[in-house]
Amino acid sequence: MFDILRDVRDAFRSVRRQPGVTLVIVLTLAVGIGSSTAIFTYFVELYWFRLDAPDAERMYHVYTGTAEYPDGPTSYPHAQLYREALADLGELAPWSWDVLTLTVPEEGSRVSETFVRVGAAVSPEYFDFFGVRFALGRDFLPEEHRPDGPPVAVIDHTFWSRHMGADPEVLGRPLRLNGHTFTIVGVTPRGFEGTGDPHAVYVPAPRYDDLTEAAVLADHDAGRFHCLLRLQRGVRPEAAEARLAVVAKNLDRERPWPEGAERHVTVSRIDSMSFDLKTAEMMMAGSVGLLLLLACANVASMLLARAAGRRREIAVMAALGASQGRIARRLLTESGLLALAGGGLGLVFARWLLAVIRRYSESMAFGYAHLWEGNEWMRYDDRVLGFTLLVALGTGCLFGLAPIFHAARTDLISALKSGGAETQPGRRLGARHLLVITQVALATILLLLAGLLIRSLRGLEGRELGFETERQLMAALTAVAPPIPPLYPPSGDSAEHREAWRGFYEAGRRRLAALPGVETATLTTAIPGTGKRAGGYVVFPQRPEEESWVELQQVGPDFFETFGIPLVRGRSFDLRDRAGAMGAAIVNQAFVDRFFEGVEPIGQDLRWPHLKTDAAEGRFRVVGVIPDIRHQTRLEEPKPFVYLPLAQYLRPRFRTRLEAVARTTGPPQAVIPSARRALSTVHPDLAVLEFGTYDGITTDVSNPKFHSVLSGLFSLFGLALACLGIYGVMSCSVRYRLRELGIRMALGATARHLVRLVLAEASWLTAAGVLFGVGLALALTRLVSSVLYGISPADPLTFLTLPVVLAAVGLAAAWLPAWRAGRVDPKVVLKEE
C-alpha cells in the first residue's frame, strides 16, 4: 500500500513538472472522451434499446402481422389465446398505451389541474416482469384485474413528484382519468420506464374500455395491445413461435382478416440494434469516431515525445536498483492519473453536449414532448462511456510505457551521459513523427468531411420551401375531456360530437386572430415542415376501379393566407365549405400533373372510399390549385397532395389534437402571453400543450441548421486537437533537444536558424499529414456522395481552402516552441548538462 501511495505522489510530481504538456494531454482526452460519449450515446439511445429487467435475456416481444408488415399489435382476445398456448413455456403480459387526460382534484390550497399524458393498461404480470419495487404502495391485486373490480391506478414517480408535490399521503387519493375516477394505490420507483418510455399512470387492463369509451377488450379485430413474453429457462424462442403459429392458423380459419392476408406471429428480441441511420447522422458518427482516433493519436504522440526525454530519468532509476516492474508501475500510475483527469473533464463536457442534444431532440417533438414527461433518456450510457475510457486509458498506458522500451534499447552509461538529449538527432522518421503525420491526416479528413457536409447543408437550408416560416406563432391544442370523443372513439360517434369538437378549436382560432399583433390565424392537423404526415386512397368517379395513394391534410380557415401560399387558380376555403355541404378540396400542382394532365382540375370530383367524411355523398370537388410545397424535408420531391377543410373531413385518431398557427406583425414570442390568456378562456376542455416558433423548434426543414452547427463544432474540435498535438509534440521536442540546440548556438547558429530548424520539422510533418489526409478524404467522399446536395464530392473550394487553413494553423501552433528554441542560452544549457 505504501508503494502505491509513493507511486501516486511521484506521478503527481512528474506531471506537475511539465504543466503545459499535461494540460494538453488532459484537454485532448476530455474532448475525445466527451464528444464520443455524448454523440455515441445519442445514437445508442435512438437505435439500440436495452431492457432494464432482471430476466431481460429471456424476454421477447410477440407481434401479430402479415409477411409484409410483421411487427403489429395484437387484440386483447387474441393475446389471451397466446397466453393459454404458451402457459407451459413462459408468461405473457399484454399491455397497451393511450393518450389520457389526468385531473388531479383540488386539495387544501391546491386547485384542480388537468394534464394530457400517456397512460398504460397492463396485465397482472407486467410489474413483476420488471422486478418493480414500488416507491409507495403496491401492485394491483388479483381482484382488481377483473372487469368488475375496483378502479385503481398506479402513478409514475415523475408525475407524483412534479404535479402532486411528492405527497407521501397520496395513496387512497382520487385521480380522474378521461372523466372516470380511479383510486391511487401505488407509485413506481424513480427512473422506471418499462419497455422504453415512462407512462404517467397505469391501470389494470380490464379498465381499458373505461378510458377509451370503446369496446376494445372484446373486439378481435382491435389490435391495440403489445405483448411481452418471458420464457422459462432453457426454452428457445423458436419453440414459442412454432406454438403461436398453430394459434394463428386456427384464427385464420375461424376469423379471417378482411383482406384475406395470412397471419404471422413472431417472437422477437427486445434488445435490438437498428442500423436505419440517416446519412447525415452516419457522417456525424464517423466524424466523432475520427475525433476519438485523433485524440488517441495526439496523446500517443505527446507521450512518445515525453518518452524521448526521459531516458536519463529511467536510466537513473535503473542504476539505483529499480526493477523494470517497478519502473513500469510508476509510468502506468502517471498515465492513469492523466487518463482520470481527462476522463473526469470529458464527463463534464459530455454532460453539456448531451444537454444540447436533448434540447434539440425535445424541440423536434413540438406539442408531444409533454406526453413522455419523465423520460430520462440521454443519460450516460455505461457501454459507450466504458468503451471510450478504455480506448483512452489503453492509449495512455501503451504509449506511457514507451520510456521502458527506449531504455531497453539504450546503453545505460550513454543514457546517463546524454543528459536526456535525443541520441539520434539525424533520424528523420520515427514512431513519434508517424503519429504526428497520422493525427494531421485524421484532422484533415475530419475537416474536409465536415466542410463538405456544412456546405451541402447550407445550400440545402437555402432551398425554397414554398411557404413562409417568418413571424409564425404555433400552438399545440387539445380537447381534453368528455363530451369530446377520446382518441379512439366508438363506432357510434355522432355528428354533434364532431361539431362540438370543431367548435372548440374554431373558437380558439378566432380568439387568436383577434389579438393585437396578429394578422391572421388558422388550424391544421400538421404544420408544414414538422414531419407529420397522413394519407389515403383516392378514387376518381370517372375511373372508379383505380385507387391511388395521396398525401392528405386537414386545414382550417385562412390556412393558405397564414403561410403565404398563393393560389395558382380557383378559390380558397370559405363558409360554403361546411359540414353536410358538397365537399371542397384544394390540390397541389404535382397532383394536377399526375392525375389531371391536359384536363382542367377545377370542378373535378374526388372520393375517399375508406375514410369517414362529413361531406355530402362523401365526395370532394376540386376548388383550387396551389404550388408545390415541401411538407417533410427540404430534399423531398413534390408529391400529390390534397387539402381538405376541417369542417368536412374528420379523422378520428386526430380528434384530440390540432395545431393553431398565427401570423404576427412582429416577433411571435411577444404575442405568447396574450395568446395564452386568450386560449385559456375559450373552454375548460381546450388545453394549450405548447407554444413554439420555427426558430424555437427543430423541424424537419430546419434539421440542416442543427447538423451544420454540430458538424462545424466537430471540425473545430478536430482543428483544435491537431493544433494541440502539433504544439505538444514540438514543445516536447524542443525541450528534449536543448543540448543539441545549445551546441548549435555555441557553434555560431543564430536564433533565426533555430526557429527555422524547428518550423522546418513542423512544416514537413504537417505537409505530409495534410497530403495523406487529402488523399484519404477523396476516397471516402465517394461513399458519402449521396448525402451531398448541390456540390460534388471533390468540391474544389473545400479541398483547396481547408487544407491550407489546417496547415497554417498547424504552423502557428509550432511557432511558440520554435520561438522558445530561438531563445536558448547555450551557456545555461551546457552548464546544466
SEGU-280003 format. One line per 3 residues: for each residue y, x, z of C-alpha. Coordinates in steps of 0.02 Angstrom, whole numbers, plus 50000, padded with zeros to 5 digits. Layout:
BEGIN
Y/X/Z; ...
This chain:
BEGIN
50000/50000/50000; 50117/50144/50044; 50084/50224/49874
50128/50061/49784; 50292/50044/49880; 50333/50225/49842
50298/50196/49657; 50415/50046/49657; 50551/50147/49744
50533/50293/49622; 50532/50171/49475; 50696/50095/49535
50772/50268/49544; 50711/50312/49371; 50780/50158/49285
50945/50173/49379; 50971/50349/49312; 50989/50276/49137
51083/50112/49160; 51132/50096/48977; 50955/50109/48909
50889/49999/49050; 51016/49864/49011; 50975/49870/48825
50788/49852/48859; 50813/49708/48981; 50931/49614/48863
50812/49641/48718; 50666/49571/48816; 50773/49425/48877
50825/49373/48702; 50649/49392/48633; 50561/49303/48776
50693/49169/48800; 50710/49116/48618; 50523/49123/48586
50483/49022/48741; 50613/48889/48700; 50576/48865/48515
50387/48876/48528; 50394/48754/48675; 50490/48637/48559
50352/48647/48429; 50212/48631/48556; 50294/48475/48631
50312/48397/48458; 50145/48444/48382; 50023/48485/48522
49985/48357/48656; 49885/48411/48808; 49821/48276/48926
49854/48306/49110; 49697/48233/49188; 49554/48301/49296
49423/48270/49161; 49533/48296/49009; 49395/48387/48915
49287/48229/48923; 49423/48105/48875; 49447/48036/48699
49544/47906/48601; 49448/47763/48521; 49531/47697/48363
49494/47547/48255; 49547/47553/48073; 49493/47575/47894
49438/47726/47794; 49616/47744/47729; 49705/47709/47895
49581/47754/48034; 49698/47778/48183; 49735/47596/48226
49742/47499/48391; 49609/47377/48449; 49615/47195/48501
49579/47157/48684; 49418/47058/48649; 49350/47199/48541
49395/47327/48674; 49285/47229/48795; 49143/47238/48669
49169/47426/48656; 49165/47439/48846; 48998/47347/48856
48921/47451/48715; 48969/47615/48799; 48927/47567/48977
48786/47696/48991; 48884/47834/48901; 49053/47827/48986
49200/47720/49040; 49327/47635/48925; 49505/47597/48981
49605/47486/48863; 49793/47483/48887; 49947/47426/48791
50135/47454/48798; 50282/47345/48755; 50471/47340/48773
50514/47238/48927; 50666/47183/49024; 50660/47235/49207
50776/47144/49325; 50797/47217/49499; 50854/47072/49610
51007/47095/49718; 50976/47154/49895; 51105/47191/50027
51257/47268/49943; 51165/47298/49780; 51192/47173/49640
51057/47118/49520; 51031/47240/49373; 50935/47217/49211
50860/47361/49112; 50766/47374/48947; 50619/47490/48968
50441/47519/48908; 50305/47443/49015; 50116/47456/49007
49973/47334/49037; 49824/47435/49100; 49640/47411/49139
49562/47443/49312; 49506/47618/49261; 49675/47679/49197
49748/47764/49351; 49577/47830/49404; 49562/47920/49237
49715/48023/49280; 49671/48050/49463; 49835/47969/49516
49887/47988/49698; 50025/47862/49722; 50190/47917/49797
50195/47748/49883; 50073/47604/49892; 49911/47584/49799
49818/47548/49637; 49781/47371/49579; 49641/47281/49670
49492/47205/49575; 49552/47028/49608; 49722/47073/49533
49639/47112/49366; 49583/46931/49345; 49684/46810/49237
49716/46700/49391; 49753/46848/49504; 49920/46877/49591
50059/46952/49482; 50083/47130/49544; 50162/47286/49470
50168/47475/49494; 50334/47558/49454; 50369/47733/49388
50436/47866/49507; 50590/47899/49399; 50637/47715/49389
50611/47698/49576; 50721/47849/49611; 50863/47812/49490
50877/47624/49498; 50803/47575/49666; 50876/47715/49770
50703/47787/49811; 50690/47648/49940; 50535/47681/50048
50530/47494/50087; 50510/47447/49904; 50330/47388/49924
50320/47200/49926; 50489/47176/49841; 50500/47062/49688
50534/47126/49512; 50573/47015/49362; 50484/47063/49200
50534/46962/49047; 50581/46819/49162; 50419/46823/49265
50417/46878/49447; 50298/47018/49499; 50272/47100/49669
50284/47290/49681; 50127/47365/49758; 50142/47549/49711
50248/47694/49647; 50173/47827/49533; 50189/48012/49579
50332/48116/49512; 50304/48176/49333; 50160/48058/49293
50161/48025/49105; 49988/47955/49071; 49948/47979/48887
50111/48064/48845; 50258/47951/48885; 50309/47879/49055
50319/47691/49074; 50442/47611/49191; 50318/47482/49253
50130/47449/49247; 50044/47280/49263; 49861/47228/49255
49802/47199/49076; 49767/47012/49103; 49955/46989/49131
49997/47049/48955; 50014/46870/48891; 50142/46832/49026
50252/46972/48963; 50241/46933/48777; 50235/46742/48786
50092/46753/48659; 49904/46726/48670; 49863/46908/48632
49719/46932/48754; 49610/46803/48666; 49661/46849/48489
49526/46951/48399; 49649/47000/48262; 49791/47059/48376
49773/47247/48377; 49887/47286/48524; 49778/47392/48639
49742/47578/48642; 49576/47635/48713; 49543/47787/48822
49361/47842/48836; 49295/47957/48972; 49119/48011/48927
48988/48059/49054; 48949/48244/49070; 48835/48304/48931
48870/48156/48816; 48935/48203/48644; 49074/48101/48561
48963/48081/48407; 48842/47978/48512; 48982/47860/48566
49046/47846/48388; 48872/47801/48324; 48857/47666/48457
49027/47595/48411; 48984/47596/48225; 48848/47467/48262
48976/47358/48351; 49095/47375/48202; 48960/47319/48080
48922/47166/48186; 49107/47123/48191; 49119/47141/48002
48983/47010/47986; 49049/46892/48119; 49237/46914/48098
49275/46999/47932; 49453/47057/47904; 49555/46952/47782
49571/47098/47662; 49383/47123/47664; 49403/47303/47721
49263/47387/47817; 49300/47429/47999; 49293/47610/48054
49287/47650/48240; 49324/47834/48275; 49316/47938/48434
49449/48074/48429; 49501/48211/48547; 49661/48182/48643
49713/48364/48649; 49761/48395/48469; 49870/48505/48362
49962/48433/48213; 50020/48554/48079; 50128/48425/47993
50281/48535/48015; 50437/48509/47914; 50479/48656/47804
50644/48691/47892; 50553/48690/48059; 50422/48809/47990
50560/48928/47940; 50634/48916/48115; 50464/48952/48192
50443/49102/48076; 50617/49163/48121; 50576/49156/48306
50414/49250/48275; 50512/49384/48185; 50635/49387/48329
50494/49418/48454; 50422/49556/48345; 50595/49632/48329
50618/49630/48518; 50449/49714/48543; 50490/49845/48411
50657/49879/48497; 50577/49900/48667; 50442/50012/48594
50566/50125/48504; 50677/50143/48657; 50530/50181/48770
50469/50311/48647; 50643/50385/48642; 50641/50396/48832
50469/50474/48824; 50534/50614/48714; 50650/50672/48853
50529/50654/48998; 50408/50792/48952; 50481/50909/49080
50478/50773/49216; 50295/50736/49179; 50256/50923/49173
50337/50949/49345; 50235/50805/49418; 50076/50879/49344
50120/51054/49407; 50143/50983/49583; 49966/50913/49578
49991/50734/49521; 49840/50666/49429; 49850/50577/49263
49808/50414/49351; 49950/50439/49474; 50073/50475/49334
50011/50325/49235; 50033/50211/49386; 50211/50272/49406
50253/50241/49223; 50169/50070/49225; 50272/50022/49377
50431/50065/49282; 50375/49964/49131; 50328/49819/49244
50500/49820/49325; 50585/49817/49155; 50471/49677/49095
50500/49573/49251; 50689/49594/49239; 50685/49549/49054
50568/49404/49085; 50675/49333/49225; 50832/49341/49120
50734/49272/48974; 50684/49119/49076; 50867/49084/49113
50907/49100/48928; 50758/48989/48882; 50815/48855/49005
50986/48849/48923; 50913/48844/48747; 50788/48708/48795
50929/48603/48866; 51021/48618/48700; 50865/48567/48602
50831/48423/48721; 51006/48354/48697; 50981/48368/48509
50813/48278/48517; 50880/48138/48627; 51027/48114/48511
50906/48083/48368; 50838/47930/48461; 51000/47833/48456
50978/47674/48555; 50797/47716/48603; 50806/47865/48721
50828/47750/48872; 50659/47669/48840; 50566/47827/48889
50676/47868/49037; 50594/48000/49145; 50503/48089/49005
50509/48268/49068; 50472/48349/48902; 50548/48516/48851
50486/48597/49010; 50422/48774/49010; 50251/48774/48931
50137/48891/49028; 50040/48937/48871; 50197/48984/48774
50277/49073/48920; 50117/49165/48961; 50096/49223/48781
50274/49287/48762; 50270/49375/48931; 50101/49451/48888
50166/49518/48722; 50323/49589/48803; 50230/49663/48952
50095/49734/48839; 50226/49817/48730; 50314/49889/48882
50155/49955/48961; 50085/50028/48800; 50240/50124/48750
50290/50157/48930; 50137/50268/48942; 50196/50372/48794
50252/50519/48905; 50071/50544/48960; 50014/50559/48779
50156/50680/48747; 50109/50782/48900; 49926/50788/48849
49975/50869/48683; 50106/50985/48757; 50084/51154/48841
50135/51140/49024; 50233/51304/49030; 50329/51271/48869
50372/51097/48931; 50441/51167/49093; 50543/51296/48998
50608/51172/48869; 50717/51080/48992; 50670/50913/48920
50729/50951/48745; 50634/50898/48592; 50513/51034/48542
50506/50982/48361; 50686/50955/48307; 50641/50978/48125
50516/50838/48124; 50593/50701/48020; 50469/50557/48030
50381/50519/48193; 50323/50362/48281; 50497/50332/48351
50576/50342/48178; 50445/50223/48106; 50484/50098/48243
50670/50107/48206; 50636/50077/48021; 50522/49931/48068
50650/49847/48180; 50787/49865/48048; 50667/49793/47918
50625/49645/48031; 50809/49614/48064; 50842/49619/47877
50705/49491/47841; 50767/49379/47981; 50947/49392/47923
50905/49358/47740; 50792/49208/47776; 50921/49135/47894
51058/49167/47767; 50962/49078/47629; 50924/48930/47742
51104/48917/47802; 51174/48923/47625; 51047/48794/47569
51081/48678/47716; 51269/48697/47697; 51253/48645/47516
51142/48500/47567; 51265/48447/47702; 51398/48426/47568
51287/48314/47462; 51360/48140/47443; 51279/48005/47548
51357/47857/47462; 51432/47785/47621; 51566/47835/47746
51524/47914/47914; 51701/47946/47975; 51777/47833/48108
51615/47737/48137; 51575/47673/48312; 51393/47623/48335
51323/47514/48473; 51139/47478/48502; 51121/47297/48561
50976/47197/48628; 50949/47017/48681; 50851/47047/48839
50782/46887/48915; 50718/46712/48880; 50756/46594/48796
50773/46735/48668; 50599/46765/48595; 50521/46928/48652
50464/47074/48546; 50304/46988/48489; 50344/46801/48485
50213/46663/48474; 50172/46589/48305; 50265/46431/48354
50433/46520/48356; 50569/46390/48323; 50723/46390/48212
50826/46351/48368; 50769/46513/48450; 50811/46613/48296
50982/46532/48282; 51018/46569/48466; 50966/46749/48440
51081/46768/48291; 51222/46679/48382; 51220/46807/48524
51236/46953/48405; 51365/46869/48295; 51472/46833/48447
51464/47017/48491; 51513/47068/48315; 51665/46954/48318
51720/47024/48485; 51710/47200/48413; 51803/47153/48253
51945/47075/48355; 51977/47231/48460; 52138/47332/48433
52098/47488/48334; 51951/47409/48241; 51966/47372/48055
51800/47284/48029; 51630/47266/48113; 51454/47225/48057
51273/47207/48113; 51117/47287/48041; 50936/47320/48081
50954/47503/48031; 51108/47612/48022; 51106/47714/47861
51059/47894/47893; 50968/47869/48059; 50796/47874/47979
50742/47696/48019; 50660/47602/47877; 50567/47441/47836
50498/47364/47679; 50394/47229/47599; 50308/47173/47440
50424/47080/47322; 50367/46957/47189; 50467/46903/47037
50443/46719/46988; 50437/46772/46806; 50290/46888/46846
50201/46807/46997; 50045/46915/46977; 50141/47076/47013
50187/47138/47188; 50300/47289/47211; 50344/47378/47373
50531/47396/47404; 50639/47451/47550; 50721/47309/47648
50867/47298/47767; 50946/47152/47858; 51135/47159/47868
51272/47053/47940; 51444/47005/47875; 51558/47145/47814
51416/47273/47809; 51468/47349/47642; 51653/47345/47687
51621/47433/47854; 51526/47576/47771; 51643/47587/47622
51507/47544/47496; 51583/47470/47337; 51506/47330/47236
51459/47377/47058; 51451/47193/47009; 51434/47023/47089
51490/46974/47264; 51457/47019/47445; 51376/46906/47575
51485/46764/47641; 51475/46596/47732; 51371/46521/47591
51225/46631/47642; 51171/46534/47796; 51001/46480/47860
50924/46342/47755; 51030/46381/47601; 50971/46466/47443
50932/46647/47488; 51050/46785/47435; 51006/46967/47401
51104/47122/47355; 51009/47262/47269; 51047/47444/47231
51060/47524/47059; 50885/47601/47074; 50814/47425/47095
50904/47368/46939; 50846/47519/46839; 50665/47490/46886
50646/47301/46881; 50791/47234/46777; 50813/47364/46641
50906/47283/46498; 50922/47119/46596; 51072/47051/46690
51020/47063/46875; 51144/46937/46944; 51055/46770/46960
50878/46840/46958; 50760/46770/47091; 50652/46869/47215
50520/46813/47338; 50428/46896/47483; 50261/46804/47498
50202/46893/47656; 50362/46883/47758; 50444/46744/47857
50618/46694/47798; 50748/46561/47835; 50798/46545/47653
50769/46384/47557; 50598/46389/47470; 50579/46569/47529
50674/46631/47376; 50820/46751/47365; 50940/46759/47219
51024/46923/47173; 51211/46900/47201; 51271/47082/47197
51231/47261/47150; 51287/47418/47244; 51272/47604/47202
51125/47703/47272; 51150/47772/47448; 51039/47891/47547
50965/47799/47696; 50839/47927/47756; 50885/48107/47715
51006/48198/47604; 50862/48258/47495; 50790/48087/47456
50795/48020/47281; 50859/47842/47255; 50729/47707/47287
50733/47520/47250; 50823/47442/47398; 50861/47261/47443
50988/47199/47571; 50965/47025/47645; 51082/46927/47760
51030/46915/47942; 51056/46727/47937; 50918/46704/47808
50787/46836/47842; 50715/46871/48013; 50579/46998/48051
50508/46952/48222; 50469/47131/48275; 50654/47174/48264
50701/47022/48367; 50758/47110/48525; 50859/47247/48441
51007/47265/48321; 51144/47391/48291; 51328/47347/48282
51446/47461/48186; 51636/47455/48196; 51751/47549/48080
51901/47607/48181; 52078/47656/48134; 52073/47812/48243
51945/47913/48342; 51799/47796/48379; 51774/47868/48554
51941/47792/48605; 51875/47617/48570; 51716/47633/48675
51791/47572/48843; 51867/47414/48766; 51709/47385/48661
51601/47397/48816; 51709/47269/48908; 51713/47152/48758
51525/47153/48732; 51487/47132/48917; 51575/46963/48915
51478/46889/48768; 51325/46830/48862; 51222/46893/49012
51072/46911/48898; 51160/47027/48775; 51149/47209/48833
51227/47366/48760; 51098/47504/48763; 51205/47646/48698
51365/47691/48605; 51374/47831/48479; 51460/47905/48327
51398/48002/48178; 51474/48158/48256; 51396/48122/48425
51216/48089/48374; 51098/48190/48267; 51044/48080/48124
50926/48121/47983; 51075/48153/47869; 51155/48271/47996
50997/48373/48028; 51058/48511/47910; 51200/48548/48030
51081/48573/48176; 50961/48681/48078; 51108/48782/48009
51175/48816/48183; 51004/48860/48251; 50964/48974/48103
51134/49057/48119; 51101/49083/48304; 50935/49168/48268
51012/49279/48136; 51147/49332/48261; 51011/49368/48390
50919/49473/48260; 51077/49566/48214; 51115/49596/48398
50938/49660/48430; 50948/49777/48282; 51113/49846/48346
51044/49864/48522; 50891/49951/48454; 50987/50074/48348
51111/50108/48488; 50974/50132/48618; 50870/50248/48510
51017/50353/48453; 51085/50360/48629; 50917/50422/48696
50903/50544/48551; 51074/50619/48589; 51035/50628/48774
50874/50723/48748; 50944/50837/48612; 51087/50901/48719
51014/51078/48722; 50997/51081/48533; 51172/51011/48510
51245/51135/48637; 51165/51280/48546; 51233/51218/48379
51407/51205/48450; 51392/51378/48531; 51345/51448/48360
51502/51375/48282; 51467/51194/48240; 51616/51080/48262
51621/50908/48342; 51635/50832/48168; 51474/50920/48115
51380/50850/48266; 51446/50674/48236; 51395/50687/48055
51223/50751/48107; 51188/50600/48218; 51262/50475/48094
51158/50551/47954; 50998/50519/48052; 51053/50342/48091
51103/50314/47909; 50939/50361/47830; 50840/50263/47961
50949/50109/47933; 50944/50127/47743; 50755/50145/47743
50736/49993/47854; 50856/49887/47750; 50771/49931/47586
50599/49898/47657; 50659/49732/47732; 50740/49675/47568
50577/49706/47475; 50475/49606/47601; 50605/49467/47606
50599/49449/47417; 50411/49424/47429; 50425/49300/47573
50562/49193/47497; 50443/49140/47360; 50343/49050/47494
50494/48951/47556; 50575/48912/47390; 50529/48728/47410
50649/48711/47558; 50797/48787/47471; 50921/48668/47393
51047/48723/47263; 51010/48911/47272; 50873/49025/47206
50752/49119/47322; 50834/49281/47263; 51013/49221/47288
51122/49370/47236; 51262/49332/47359; 51141/49329/47506
51042/49484/47454; 51196/49587/47413; 51304/49539/47562
51192/49527/47715; 51102/49696/47696; 51272/49780/47682
51330/49690/47839; 51172/49743/47932; 51191/49924/47876
51374/49927/47927; 51337/49851/48097; 51193/49973/48122
51304/50123/48085; 51437/50051/48201; 51305/50041/48339
51262/50225/48309; 51445/50279/48316; 51458/50284/48507
51307/50401/48530; 51374/50507/48385; 51545/50516/48468
51461/50571/48630; 51368/50706/48534; 51534/50773/48471
51598/50792/48650; 51455/50904/48707; 51516/51054/48809
51399/51200/48764; 51439/51296/48924; 51393/51149/49036
51237/51105/48938; 51169/51283/48928; 51210/51314/49111
51111/51159/49161; 50965/51214/49054
